[in-house]
Amino acid sequence: MPRSSSPEASSLNAARRSAELARTAEGTVDVLVVGLGATGAGAALDAASRGLSVAAIDAHDLAFGTSRWSSKMIHGGLRYLAKAQVGVAYESAVERGILLSRTAPHLVRAHPYLLPLNPGVSRGQEALVMTGYRLGDGLRAAARTPRRLLPGPSRLTAERARAAAPVLSGYGLRGALLSWDGRLEDDARLVVAIARTAAAYGARILTRCRALELTATGARARDELTGEEFTIRARAVINAAGVWAGQLNPEVTLRPSRGTHLVLRGETLPGLRAGLHVPIPGESNRFALVLPQHDGRVYVGLTDVPLDGPVPDVPEAPEDDIRALLEVLNGILEVPVTREAVAGAYAGLRPLLAPDGHTSGRTADLSRRHAVLDAGGFVTVVGGKLTTYRRMAEDAVDRAVRRANLPAGPCVTKEVVLVGRAVQAYAEAEPEPVGAGVTKGELRFAVEHEGALDEDDLLDRRTRIGLVPEDRAAALPAARDVLKG
């Protein structure tokens, strides 16, 4: 159980950050976690819920890196079966089931997806994909996820397919294959929930705190708000910095890849009630995704392009990626989407482990299996997928506990329910809409309880208003007003 069950125990804000930063600089913690994406926040929760003292730091904000740039899917590993990565597929299915049924049913739900059977999909491909869907349903059963939470696959007539997705071209459409998978309300919100739950267990969640150097006994760090440098002492250290992990541990070689998504307004693809799987021409077992969101927008992704050169703080979505995604999307639509209709775009970087240190070749072919490495005097966790963040965190904490011989209890995060928002009173008090279905009261809740410190935190991570530049500009005055107090 959390050390306190009061709502304030999970609240993150500027005052709590300041107090806990001072405490962290003065003493020693059992575990220092570097990185507050899904895996780092998950490691903080895992360690704290085992009874260990924890400090978790990030140079920027919660979910600043890869964790906020996903497709918002919690998937069961079907794509890994096609590559004979059965272990990874099963692990994904198990973790999806845990989120759906136990730890985050308020954040993760089943969502339908259609694969349109147009002239570009042969009868043989149709049979192969349906076989894959049925194998995926077998993974669901093996993972003991109830059928009521995740329906099985089926075939739809052309009429029913167009009822769920009126934007589909009717030319040669002979129906669609229907499958189901897990979907997040929002990936950044998942990270916030994990971090707040960790805080309820006593973990110190410290954003804007940069690790300058890691050692086996802690870190040299800098408060990015004041510029003050200090030492954090710890009995064990976990490097969960994602695509930046190699900068803190030179023994780790990553091969990042860029995944780009388009952001469309709902009226661009009207009436879309299901997600779409769109085969990518020339690729076997790779699909583009069309993903309607709860705020009315639609995301279209996903590229897999190697990143060469330095890792940027915020990746850009290049025009080549945007054009490539539009070309795939328009191959199934009755009315093509123009470049001018793209309201926004975003790109994330996958922290893939380079095989044997080699940084060449197709990133699409690299394994998504996570790795826990004991090198440089501390534990580094890399790779993996958003779906398996909890298992990655468990493995990393297990390694840290063994390495430092810490007096920890067993992992309990399979049963720890993540905190919800409890934002209704704030929304009612300040109901003014600020964009993407968000009220001014929700922005205030983010400042007082979710650790938002500036307008970027509010518009780009606690909400996703900022994905569309025009909407961001319109919401900026409200964000600034809330931050004034």
RODO-2510 file (C-alpha; in nm, 4 decimals, decimal comma):
residues 485
     n   res          X          Y          Z
     1     m     0,0000     0,0000     0,0000
     2     p     0,1147     0,3602    -0,0534
     3     r     0,2677     0,5309     0,2481
     4     s    -0,0329     0,7639     0,2394
     5     s    -0,3640     0,7125     0,0612
     6     s    -0,4588     1,0824     0,0693
     7     p    -0,4913     1,2613    -0,2663
     8     e    -0,2132     1,4999    -0,1619
     9     a     0,0306     1,2105    -0,1321
    10     s     0,0372     1,1695    -0,5090
    11     s     0,0296     1,5413    -0,5906
    12     l     0,3312     1,6811    -0,7748
    13     n     0,3923     2,0557    -0,7795
    14     a     0,6657     2,3185    -0,7565
    15     a     0,6608     2,3363    -0,3766
    16     r     0,6993     1,9594    -0,3349
    17     r     0,9774     1,9526    -0,5922
    18     s     1,1722     2,2216    -0,4091
    19     a     1,1418     2,0514    -0,0702
    20     e     1,2316     1,7056    -0,1987
    21     l     1,5228     1,8345    -0,4048
    22     a     1,6727     1,9828    -0,0879
    23     r     1,6251     1,6551     0,1009
    24     t     1,7818     1,4576    -0,1826
    25     a     2,0932     1,6763    -0,1871
    26     e     2,1441     1,6247     0,1868
    27     g     2,1123     1,2481     0,2325
    28     t     2,1432     0,9073     0,0648
    29     v     1,8683     0,7124    -0,1121
    30     d     1,8498     0,3419    -0,1833
    31     v     1,7837     0,3908    -0,5551
    32     l     1,8463     0,6789    -0,7934
    33     v     1,6559     0,6548    -1,1222
    34     v     1,7644     0,8763    -1,4121
    35     g     1,4929     0,9414    -1,6704
    36     l     1,1207     0,9962    -1,6157
    37     g     0,9674     0,8410    -1,9216
    38     a     0,7463     0,5365    -1,8777
    39     t     1,0338     0,3025    -1,7863
    40     g     1,2046     0,5417    -1,5464
    41     a     0,8801     0,6377    -1,3734
    42     g     0,7946     0,2671    -1,3654
    43     a     1,1290     0,1876    -1,1996
    44     a     1,0646     0,4591    -0,9390
    45     l     0,7238     0,3072    -0,8623
    46     d     0,8607    -0,0472    -0,8552
    47     a     1,1433     0,0371    -0,6161
    48     a     0,9320     0,2571    -0,3885
    49     s     0,6553    -0,0029    -0,3667
    50     r     0,9164    -0,2562    -0,2485
    51     g     0,9901    -0,0312     0,0488
    52     l     1,3041     0,1357    -0,0867
    53     s     1,3817     0,5074    -0,0707
    54     v     1,3889     0,6515    -0,4225
    55     a     1,4859     0,9686    -0,6045
    56     a     1,3935     0,9885    -0,9740
    57     i     1,5268     1,2748    -1,1839
    58     d     1,4862     1,4051    -1,5377
    59     a     1,6625     1,6884    -1,7158
    60     h     1,3310     1,8089    -1,8548
    61     d     0,9766     1,6992    -1,7685
    62     l     0,7753     1,3821    -1,7201
    63     a     0,7376     1,2038    -2,0558
    64     f     0,9597     1,4600    -2,2281
    65     g     1,1262     1,2025    -2,4554
    66     t     1,0077     0,8975    -2,6468
    67     s     0,7186     0,8144    -2,4149
    68     r     0,5028     1,1020    -2,5411
    69     w     0,5623     1,0389    -2,9113
    70     s     0,4097     0,6916    -2,9458
    71     s     0,1068     0,5719    -3,1427
    72     k    -0,0820     0,5545    -2,8090
    73     m    -0,1197     0,1789    -2,8559
    74     i    -0,0907    -0,0910    -2,5933
    75     h    -0,0457    -0,3841    -2,8265
    76     g    -0,0331    -0,7552    -2,7753
    77     g     0,2813    -0,8320    -2,9712
    78     l     0,1283    -0,9621    -3,2942
    79     r     0,3927    -0,7912    -3,5068
    80     y     0,6644    -0,9812    -3,3197
    81     l     0,5105    -1,3183    -3,4008
    82     a     0,5704    -1,2469    -3,7701
    83     k     0,9425    -1,2211    -3,6868
    84     a     0,9354    -1,5367    -3,4723
    85     q     1,0021    -1,3299    -3,1572
    86     v     0,7597    -1,5381    -2,9542
    87     g     0,8989    -1,4386    -2,6162
    88     v     0,8638    -1,0662    -2,6893
    89     a     0,5136    -1,1201    -2,8270
    90     y     0,3991    -1,3121    -2,5198
    91     e     0,5510    -1,0540    -2,2857
    92     s     0,3615    -0,7783    -2,4683
    93     a     0,0351    -0,9710    -2,4431
    94     v     0,0829    -1,0285    -2,0695
    95     e     0,1623    -0,6633    -1,9995
    96     r    -0,1319    -0,5469    -2,2117
    97     g    -0,3592    -0,7686    -2,0044
    98     i    -0,2240    -0,6275    -1,6779
    99     l    -0,2941    -0,2711    -1,7906
   100     l    -0,6395    -0,3503    -1,9284
   101     s    -0,7629    -0,5525    -1,6335
   102     r    -0,5771    -0,4400    -1,3230
   103     t    -0,3433    -0,1416    -1,3133
   104     a    -0,4865     0,1086    -1,5633
   105     p    -0,8370     0,0241    -1,6902
   106     h    -0,9142     0,3977    -1,6649
   107     l    -0,6331     0,4747    -1,9119
   108     v    -0,6270     0,1692    -2,1415
   109     r    -0,9230     0,0230    -2,3291
   110     a    -0,9832    -0,2091    -2,6231
   111     h    -1,0171    -0,0398    -2,9610
   112     p    -1,1239    -0,1810    -3,3008
   113     y    -0,9048    -0,1718    -3,6116
   114     l    -0,9986    -0,2424    -3,9712
   115     l    -0,7721    -0,3704    -4,2455
   116     p    -0,9534    -0,2713    -4,5689
   117     l    -0,9660    -0,5508    -4,8253
   118     n    -0,9132    -0,3458    -5,1398
   119     p    -0,7507    -0,4579    -5,4672
   120     g    -0,4063    -0,4029    -5,3120
   121     v    -0,4656    -0,6870    -5,0644
   122     s    -0,4691    -1,0272    -5,2326
   123     r    -0,6781    -1,3214    -5,1142
   124     g    -0,3590    -1,4884    -5,0006
   125     q    -0,2566    -1,1834    -4,7966
   126     e    -0,6038    -1,1685    -4,6485
   127     a    -0,5782    -1,5301    -4,5321
   128     l    -0,2286    -1,4720    -4,3935
   129     v    -0,3308    -1,1624    -4,1974
   130     m    -0,6383    -1,3327    -4,0545
   131     t    -0,4200    -1,6231    -3,9449
   132     g    -0,1980    -1,3709    -3,7709
   133     y    -0,4971    -1,2115    -3,6006
   134     r    -0,6091    -1,5500    -3,4733
   135     l    -0,2608    -1,6234    -3,3427
   136     g    -0,2737    -1,2856    -3,1693
   137     d    -0,6028    -1,3871    -3,0111
   138     g    -0,4268    -1,7020    -2,8959
   139     l    -0,1692    -1,4802    -2,7261
   140     r    -0,4548    -1,3001    -2,5507
   141     a    -0,5844    -1,6320    -2,4214
   142     a    -0,2361    -1,7456    -2,3160
   143     a    -0,1922    -1,4186    -2,1279
   144     r    -0,5302    -1,4822    -1,9561
   145     t    -0,6830    -1,1549    -2,0710
   146     p    -1,0624    -1,1974    -2,0550
   147     r    -1,2513    -1,2027    -2,3841
   148     r    -1,4893    -0,9381    -2,2475
   149     l    -1,1954    -0,6941    -2,2371
   150     l    -1,0569    -0,7772    -2,5796
   151     p    -1,2888    -0,9211    -2,8482
   152     g    -1,1618    -1,1585    -3,1134
   153     p    -1,1059    -1,0945    -3,4861
   154     s    -1,3732    -1,1215    -3,7554
   155     r    -1,4427    -1,0368    -4,1195
   156     l    -1,6765    -0,7503    -4,2135
   157     t    -1,8695    -0,6919    -4,5315
   158     a    -1,7854    -0,3871    -4,7407
   159     e    -2,1044    -0,2197    -4,6172
   160     r    -2,0154    -0,2669    -4,2515
   161     a    -1,6563    -0,1595    -4,3146
   162     r    -1,7686     0,1694    -4,4667
   163     a    -2,0157     0,2233    -4,1836
   164     a    -1,7237     0,2175    -3,9384
   165     a    -1,4931     0,4072    -4,1743
   166     p    -1,6928     0,6126    -4,4284
   167     v    -1,3687     0,7619    -4,5634
   168     l    -1,2676     0,4322    -4,7263
   169     s    -1,2690     0,4121    -5,1020
   170     g    -1,5447     0,1848    -5,2292
   171     y    -1,3485     0,0912    -5,5403
   172     g    -1,2934    -0,2846    -5,5335
   173     l    -1,3582    -0,2980    -5,1588
   174     r    -1,4684    -0,6499    -5,0709
   175     g    -1,4804    -0,5997    -4,6940
   176     a    -1,2371    -0,5602    -4,4040
   177     l    -1,0689    -0,7655    -4,1358
   178     l    -1,1596    -0,6491    -3,7861
   179     s    -0,9162    -0,6878    -3,4976
   180     w    -0,8909    -0,5440    -3,1466
   181     d    -0,5987    -0,4136    -2,9428
   182     g    -0,5299    -0,1900    -2,6452
   183     r    -0,5342     0,1891    -2,6744
   184     l    -0,4177     0,4548    -2,4322
   185     e    -0,6130     0,7680    -2,3639
   186     d    -0,2705     0,9316    -2,3879
   187     d     0,0867     0,8113    -2,3445
   188     a     0,2131     1,1193    -2,1578
   189     r    -0,0831     1,0884    -1,9202
   190     l     0,0165     0,7290    -1,8477
   191     v     0,3625     0,8492    -1,7435
   192     v     0,2121     1,1194    -1,5208
   193     a    -0,0077     0,8557    -1,3547
   194     i     0,2900     0,6246    -1,2953
   195     a     0,4986     0,9090    -1,1503
   196     r     0,2189     1,0266    -0,9210
   197     t     0,1624     0,6716    -0,7997
   198     a     0,5354     0,6431    -0,7266
   199     a     0,5133     0,9706    -0,5327
   200     a     0,2297     0,8254    -0,3226
   201     y     0,4703     0,5481    -0,2245
   202     g     0,7274     0,8067    -0,1183
   203     a     0,9421     0,8377    -0,4309
   204     r     1,0869     1,1843    -0,4920
   205     i     0,9931     1,2838    -0,8469
   206     l     1,2312     1,5602    -0,9527
   207     t     1,1926     1,7163    -1,2963
   208     r     1,4298     1,9829    -1,4358
   209     c     1,7154     1,8002    -1,2619
   210     r     1,9900     1,6949    -1,5033
   211     a     2,2346     1,4106    -1,4396
   212     l     2,5758     1,5374    -1,5487
   213     e     2,7655     1,2220    -1,4534
   214     l     2,6655     0,8819    -1,3180
   215     t     2,8703     0,6547    -1,0930
   216     a     2,8029     0,3403    -0,8943
   217     t     2,7246     0,5538    -0,5878
   218     g     2,5099     0,8307    -0,7329
   219     a     2,5283     1,1253    -0,9651
   220     r     2,6561     1,4731    -1,0107
   221     a     2,3470     1,6702    -1,0976
   222     r     2,2270     2,0208    -1,1785
   223     d     1,9015     2,1952    -1,0953
   224     e     1,8041     2,3297    -1,4369
   225     l     1,5844     2,6000    -1,2793
   226     t     1,8633     2,7556    -1,0695
   227     g     2,1837     2,6253    -1,2293
   228     e     2,3030     2,4905    -0,8929
   229     e     2,5124     2,1718    -0,9082
   230     f     2,5041     1,9108    -0,6316
   231     t     2,5675     1,5430    -0,5590
   232     i     2,3002     1,2762    -0,5210
   233     r     2,4210     0,9797    -0,3171
   234     a     2,2593     0,6418    -0,3791
   235     r     2,3209     0,2756    -0,3016
   236     a     2,2076     0,1755    -0,6510
   237     v     2,1648     0,3676    -0,9764
   238     i     1,9349     0,2912    -1,2706
   239     n     1,9966     0,4666    -1,6017
   240     a     1,6569     0,4828    -1,7769
   241     a     1,7359     0,7814    -1,9978
   242     g     1,6056     0,6216    -2,3173
   243     v     1,7719     0,7466    -2,6352
   244     w     2,0120     0,9498    -2,4180
   245     a     2,1212     0,6473    -2,2098
   246     g     2,4462     0,6143    -2,4042
   247     q     2,5470     0,9696    -2,3106
   248     l     2,5491     0,8627    -1,9447
   249     n     2,7033     0,5210    -2,0107
   250     p     2,9522     0,5143    -2,3025
   251     e     2,9581     0,1333    -2,2865
   252     v     2,6027     0,1281    -2,4271
   253     t     2,5594     0,1710    -2,8043
   254     l     2,2145     0,2582    -2,9339
   255     r     2,0707     0,2681    -3,2843
   256     p     1,7815     0,5154    -3,2570
   257     s     1,5107     0,5178    -3,5200
   258     r     1,2605     0,7912    -3,5985
   259     g     0,8881     0,7272    -3,5963
   260     t     0,6781     1,0072    -3,7459
   261     h     0,3033     1,0644    -3,7109
   262     l     0,0692     1,3073    -3,8812
   263     v    -0,1993     1,4922    -3,6846
   264     l    -0,5276     1,5541    -3,8691
   265     r    -0,8376     1,7342    -3,7518
   266     g    -1,1445     1,5129    -3,7198
   267     e    -1,3248     1,6792    -4,0092
   268     t    -1,0435     1,5701    -4,2419
   269     l    -1,1521     1,2050    -4,1981
   270     p    -1,5189     1,2431    -4,0978
   271     g    -1,7147     0,9624    -3,9368
   272     l    -1,4130     0,7444    -3,8562
   273     r    -1,5109     0,5182    -3,5651
   274     a    -1,2379     0,2545    -3,5899
   275     g    -0,8643     0,2615    -3,6357
   276     l    -0,7210     0,1420    -3,9659
   277     h    -0,4337    -0,0909    -4,0508
   278     v    -0,2955    -0,0008    -4,3931
   279     p    -0,0395    -0,2335    -4,5587
   280     i     0,2772    -0,0475    -4,6589
   281     p     0,3570    -0,1236    -5,0247
   282     g     0,6775    -0,3186    -5,0689
   283     e     0,6953    -0,4227    -4,7020
   284     s     0,5896    -0,7555    -4,5563
   285     n     0,4060    -0,7467    -4,2242
   286     r     0,4343    -0,3693    -4,1835
   287     f     0,1307    -0,1451    -4,1628
   288     a     0,0587     0,2219    -4,1325
   289     l    -0,1887     0,3125    -3,8599
   290     v    -0,4826     0,5514    -3,8684
   291     l    -0,5784     0,6261    -3,5099
   292     p    -0,8844     0,8351    -3,4104
   293     q    -0,8306     1,0074    -3,0743
   294     h    -1,0610     1,0936    -2,7865
   295     d    -1,0103     1,4670    -2,8536
   296     g    -1,1458     1,4356    -3,2095
   297     r    -0,8112     1,4422    -3,3852
   298     v    -0,6693     1,1560    -3,5911
   299     y    -0,3058     1,0382    -3,5885
   300     v    -0,1482     0,8679    -3,8894
   301     g     0,1806     0,6821    -3,8514
   302     l     0,4372     0,5307    -3,8361
   303     t     0,7756     0,5545    -4,0060
   304     d     1,0888     0,3635    -3,9045
   305     v     1,3930     0,5590    -4,0247
   306     p     1,7449     0,5344    -3,8753
   307     l     1,8662     0,8485    -3,6980
   308     d     2,2239     0,9408    -3,7766
   309     g     2,4117     1,2034    -3,5813
   310     p     2,3391     1,3662    -3,2443
   311     v     2,0152     1,2906    -3,0603
   312     p     1,7992     1,6060    -3,0459
   313     d     1,5900     1,7000    -2,7433
   314     v     1,2797     1,7272    -2,9620
   315     p     1,2914     1,5392    -3,2971
   316     e     1,1469     1,7037    -3,6067
   317     a     0,9055     1,5335    -3,8457
   318     p     1,0714     1,5775    -4,1886
   319     e     0,8770     1,6438    -4,5073
   320     d     0,9894     1,3127    -4,6571
   321     d     0,8167     1,1258    -4,3734
   322     i     0,5020     1,3361    -4,4055
   323     r     0,4787     1,2768    -4,7794
   324     a     0,5416     0,9036    -4,7387
   325     l     0,2637     0,8677    -4,4823
   326     l     0,0203     1,0671    -4,6947
   327     e     0,0946     0,8450    -4,9942
   328     v     0,0140     0,5281    -4,7964
   329     l    -0,2967     0,6826    -4,6399
   330     n    -0,4379     0,8136    -4,9658
   331     g    -0,4137     0,4687    -5,1212
   332     i    -0,7240     0,3620    -4,9264
   333     l    -0,9320     0,6823    -4,9159
   334     e    -1,2262     0,7962    -5,1252
   335     v    -1,1039     1,1581    -5,1043
   336     p    -0,7259     1,2093    -5,0727
   337     v    -0,5821     1,4125    -4,7854
   338     t    -0,3700     1,7027    -4,9089
   339     r    -0,0508     1,8288    -4,7487
   340     e    -0,2350     2,1470    -4,6526
   341     a    -0,4858     1,9420    -4,4503
   342     v    -0,2116     1,8117    -4,2172
   343     a    -0,2685     2,0145    -3,8991
   344     g     0,0482     1,8978    -3,7256
   345     a     0,3115     1,6261    -3,7072
   346     y     0,5382     1,4740    -3,4464
   347     a     0,8316     1,2352    -3,4359
   348     g     0,9710     1,0119    -3,1633
   349     l     1,2965     0,8187    -3,1353
   350     r     1,3043     0,4493    -3,0458
   351     p     1,5952     0,3654    -2,8093
   352     l     1,6977     0,0458    -2,9904
   353     l     2,0063    -0,1414    -2,8768
   354     a     2,2628    -0,1717    -3,1572
   355     p     2,3423    -0,5410    -3,2195
   356     d     2,7050    -0,6036    -3,1202
   357     g     2,7637    -0,2293    -3,1228
   358     h     2,6968    -0,1968    -3,4970
   359     t     2,5130     0,1195    -3,6007
   360     s     2,4226     0,0345    -3,9590
   361     g     2,1392    -0,1475    -4,1327
   362     r     1,7602    -0,1151    -4,1184
   363     t     1,6220    -0,0209    -3,7795
   364     a     1,2917    -0,1839    -3,8775
   365     d     1,4730    -0,5178    -3,8538
   366     l     1,6145    -0,4639    -3,5030
   367     s     1,4641    -0,6497    -3,2088
   368     r     1,2285    -0,4599    -2,9775
   369     r     1,3343    -0,6802    -2,6845
   370     h     1,4534    -0,4734    -2,3906
   371     a     1,7941    -0,5164    -2,2329
   372     v     1,9127    -0,4628    -1,8755
   373     l     2,2867    -0,4019    -1,8717
   374     d     2,5238    -0,3992    -1,5759
   375     a     2,8046    -0,1807    -1,7045
   376     g     2,9887     0,1275    -1,5841
   377     g     2,9097     0,0479    -1,2219
   378     f     2,5327     0,0912    -1,2529
   379     v     2,2269    -0,0579    -1,4232
   380     t     2,1126     0,0641    -1,7661
   381     v     1,7789    -0,0365    -1,9199
   382     v     1,7150     0,0250    -2,2914
   383     g     1,5010    -0,0984    -2,5805
   384     g     1,1546    -0,2381    -2,5287
   385     k     0,8159    -0,0844    -2,5980
   386     l     0,5746     0,1400    -2,4111
   387     t     0,3476    -0,1616    -2,3571
   388     t     0,6164    -0,3450    -2,1590
   389     y     0,7369    -0,0533    -1,9464
   390     r     0,6324    -0,2272    -1,6207
   391     r     0,8271    -0,5458    -1,6970
   392     m     1,1312    -0,3411    -1,8025
   393     a     1,1154    -0,1515    -1,4739
   394     e     1,0814    -0,4748    -1,2748
   395     d     1,3846    -0,6293    -1,4441
   396     a     1,5926    -0,3144    -1,3887
   397     v     1,5029    -0,2913    -1,0199
   398     d     1,5665    -0,6646    -0,9721
   399     r     1,9166    -0,6150    -1,1123
   400     a     1,9810    -0,3056    -0,8979
   401     v     1,8598    -0,4806    -0,5824
   402     r     2,0896    -0,7781    -0,6440
   403     r     2,3827    -0,5581    -0,7350
   404     a     2,3635    -0,3453    -0,4203
   405     n     2,2183    -0,6159    -0,1933
   406     l     1,9292    -0,3888    -0,1002
   407     p     1,6694    -0,4999     0,1587
   408     a     1,3789    -0,4962    -0,0856
   409     g     1,0521    -0,6826    -0,0901
   410     p     0,9199    -0,8586    -0,4030
   411     c     0,7823    -0,6709    -0,7033
   412     v     0,4135    -0,5850    -0,6554
   413     t     0,3442    -0,3581    -0,9539
   414     k     0,1256    -0,6151    -1,1306
   415     e    -0,1384    -0,5251    -0,8717
   416     v    -0,0727    -0,1545    -0,8090
   417     v    -0,3567     0,0524    -0,9555
   418     l    -0,2307     0,3768    -1,1074
   419     v    -0,3864     0,6982    -0,9778
   420     g    -0,6574     0,8728    -1,1754
   421     r    -0,7042     1,2435    -1,2391
   422     a    -0,9968     1,3404    -1,0086
   423     v    -1,0193     1,6609    -1,2064
   424     q    -1,3962     1,7139    -1,2234
   425     a    -1,4138     1,9820    -0,9518
   426     y    -1,1416     2,1836    -1,1253
   427     a    -1,3131     2,1576    -1,4626
   428     e    -1,6418     2,2710    -1,3107
   429     a    -1,4772     2,5641    -1,1317
   430     e    -1,3072     2,6889    -1,4502
   431     p    -1,4998     2,5412    -1,7431
   432     e    -1,3618     2,7758    -2,0106
   433     p    -1,2467     2,5652    -2,3098
   434     v    -0,8826     2,6140    -2,4092
   435     g    -0,8606     2,3648    -2,6973
   436     a    -0,8738     1,9935    -2,7834
   437     g    -1,1551     1,9384    -2,5336
   438     v    -0,9493     2,0738    -2,2407
   439     t    -1,0772     2,3255    -1,9856
   440     k    -0,8844     2,5928    -1,8003
   441     g    -0,9561     2,4039    -1,4786
   442     e    -0,7702     2,1013    -1,6134
   443     l    -0,4653     2,3189    -1,6727
   444     r    -0,4823     2,4392    -1,3125
   445     f    -0,5084     2,0794    -1,1887
   446     a    -0,1938     1,9975    -1,3879
   447     v    -0,0028     2,2749    -1,2076
   448     e    -0,1268     2,1904    -0,8592
   449     h    -0,1215     1,8078    -0,8789
   450     e     0,0637     1,6841    -1,1895
   451     g     0,3943     1,8681    -1,1633
   452     a     0,3533     2,1060    -1,4587
   453     l     0,6010     2,3918    -1,4169
   454     d     0,5677     2,5899    -1,7391
   455     e     0,3511     2,6401    -2,0470
   456     d     0,5269     2,3638    -2,2415
   457     d     0,4452     2,1139    -1,9664
   458     l     0,0814     2,2202    -1,9841
   459     l     0,0295     2,2316    -2,3591
   460     d     0,2696     1,9642    -2,4832
   461     r     0,2548     1,6901    -2,2179
   462     r    -0,0240     1,7253    -1,9560
   463     t    -0,2487     1,7964    -2,2532
   464     r    -0,1789     1,7463    -2,6257
   465     i    -0,3068     2,0828    -2,7414
   466     g     0,0410     2,1694    -2,8662
   467     l     0,0441     1,8994    -3,1350
   468     v    -0,1387     2,1490    -3,3585
   469     p     0,0560     2,4802    -3,3665
   470     e    -0,2575     2,6845    -3,4326
   471     d    -0,4344     2,5357    -3,1290
   472     r    -0,1247     2,5864    -2,9158
   473     a    -0,1085     2,9558    -2,9967
   474     a    -0,4769     2,9979    -2,9072
   475     a    -0,4330     2,8211    -2,5697
   476     l    -0,1139     2,9987    -2,4686
   477     p    -0,2804     3,2948    -2,2861
   478     a    -0,4843     3,0570    -2,0668
   479     a    -0,1732     2,8529    -1,9822
   480     r     0,0195     3,1633    -1,8853
   481     d    -0,2696     3,2882    -1,6744
   482     v    -0,2893     2,9594    -1,4813
   483     l     0,0853     2,9615    -1,4171
   484     k     0,0579     3,3033    -1,2549
   485     g    -0,1383     3,1370    -0,9738
***
